[in-house]
Amino acid sequence: MKLILLRHAKSDWSDPAKDGRDRPLNERGRAAAEKIGSWLKSRHYLPDLVLCSDALRTRQTLSSLDLPETATEFRADLYEAEAATILEIATGQNAECVLVVGHNPGIGTAAADACATPPSHPDFLRYPTGACTVIDLADGLPGRCLDFTTPRAP
């Protein structure tokens, strides 16, 4: 199984009264998600199944990736989920390639926990908005990190 762990893109904080689940992406976030989607497609990292937090910003991130249509589950249990929960949900799926769109700190910690050897990228441990890790789990957890990027990567 390949596992793709993606933190949602940059959200809009212009309305501080808005509930966290209802916060949308800002313009920079939409552009960043489009960039990550292009990166995933160019490297042929296309999921068979998408597991996405039910928050607005994660759903908009997924939409902005513009990936080919695939089976998708919007899950309340991925909203601010801990790393162990994310990995348990993801690895329990019957798919060759699973994309999880979630939130920090859980998604970044899940990426660190799932990689036997983390990438040398300086932003990996920080796992900024839009960060994306692709991991080969053919031999189980932890797996082999295949790739990592952020929207600001060259």
C-alpha positions in Angstrom: 0.0 0.0 0.0 1.1 3.6 -0.7 0.0 6.2 1.8 -0.2 9.9 1.0 -0.5 12.2 4.0 -1.5 15.8 3.1 -2.0 18.6 5.5 -4.8 21.0 4.3 -3.7 24.2 2.6 -3.7 27.7 4.2 -7.0 28.7 5.6 -8.7 32.0 5.9 -8.7 33.6 9.4 -10.5 36.8 8.4 -13.6 35.9 10.5 -12.4 34.9 14.0 -15.9 34.1 15.0 -16.1 31.2 12.5 -16.0 27.7 13.9 -12.8 25.8 13.0 -14.6 23.2 11.0 -16.2 26.0 8.9 -13.0 28.0 8.1 -12.4 28.0 4.3 -9.1 28.2 2.3 -7.7 31.6 1.5 -6.5 32.5 -2.0 -2.9 31.4 -1.2 -4.3 28.1 0.1 -6.2 27.4 -3.1 -3.2 28.1 -5.2 -1.0 25.9 -3.0 -3.4 23.0 -3.2 -3.5 23.3 -7.0 0.3 23.2 -7.0 0.3 20.0 -4.8 -2.3 18.4 -7.1 -0.1 19.1 -10.1 2.9 17.6 -8.2 0.9 14.4 -7.3 -0.3 14.0 -10.9 3.2 14.6 -12.4 4.6 11.9 -10.2 1.7 9.5 -10.8 0.8 9.4 -7.1 -2.9 8.9 -7.7 -5.1 7.5 -4.9 -7.6 4.7 -5.1 -9.3 6.0 -2.0 -9.4 9.4 -0.3 -10.0 9.8 3.4 -10.7 13.5 4.1 -11.5 15.3 7.3 -15.0 16.7 7.1 -13.8 20.3 7.8 -14.4 22.9 5.0 -10.7 23.6 4.5 -9.8 20.0 4.0 -12.7 19.5 1.6 -11.6 22.6 -0.4 -8.0 21.4 -0.4 -9.1 18.1 -1.9 -11.2 19.8 -4.5 -8.4 22.2 -5.4 -6.0 19.2 -6.0 -8.1 18.5 -9.1 -7.3 14.8 -9.0 -9.1 12.2 -11.1 -12.4 11.2 -9.5 -12.0 8.4 -7.0 -13.8 6.9 -4.0 -13.9 9.5 -1.2 -15.0 9.4 2.4 -15.4 12.6 4.4 -14.8 11.7 8.0 -15.5 13.5 11.2 -13.0 11.3 13.0 -10.2 12.7 11.0 -10.9 16.3 12.2 -7.9 17.1 14.5 -7.2 13.3 14.9 -4.1 12.1 16.6 -1.4 10.3 14.5 -2.2 6.8 15.8 -5.9 7.3 14.8 -4.9 8.6 11.3 -2.6 5.6 10.7 -5.1 3.1 12.1 -7.8 4.4 9.8 -5.6 4.7 6.7 -3.9 1.3 7.0 -7.2 -0.5 7.7 -8.4 0.3 4.2 -8.4 -2.1 1.3 -6.8 0.0 -1.4 -3.5 0.2 -3.2 -3.0 3.9 -2.6 -4.8 5.9 0.1 -4.7 9.7 0.4 -5.5 11.2 3.8 -6.2 15.0 4.0 -6.0 16.1 7.6 -4.8 18.6 10.2 -1.7 19.2 12.2 -0.3 18.2 14.6 -1.8 14.7 13.8 -1.1 14.5 10.1 2.5 15.7 10.5 3.2 13.3 13.4 1.6 10.5 11.4 4.0 11.2 8.5 7.0 11.1 10.9 5.7 7.9 12.6 5.0 6.2 9.2 8.5 6.8 7.8 11.3 4.5 8.9 13.7 7.2 7.7 12.3 10.7 7.3 13.2 12.8 4.3 16.0 15.3 4.8 13.7 18.3 3.7 14.0 21.1 6.3 10.2 21.5 6.5 9.3 17.8 7.1 9.2 18.0 10.9 7.4 21.4 10.9 4.9 20.0 8.3 3.5 23.3 7.1 0.1 23.8 5.4 0.0 21.9 2.2 2.9 19.5 3.2 2.6 16.1 1.5 4.4 12.8 2.1 4.2 9.7 0.1 5.1 6.5 1.9 5.5 2.9 0.7 3.9 0.6 3.3 4.4 -2.7 1.4 6.3 -4.1 4.4 4.1 -2.5 7.0 4.7 0.4 9.4 7.0 2.2 9.5 7.5 2.3 5.7 9.8 3.8 3.2 9.4 7.5 2.4 9.1 7.8 -1.3 8.6 11.6 -1.6 7.9 14.8 0.3 7.0 18.3 -0.8 5.5 21.5 0.3 3.8 24.2 -1.9 6.8 26.4 -1.5 9.2 23.7 -2.8 11.1 24.6 -6.0 
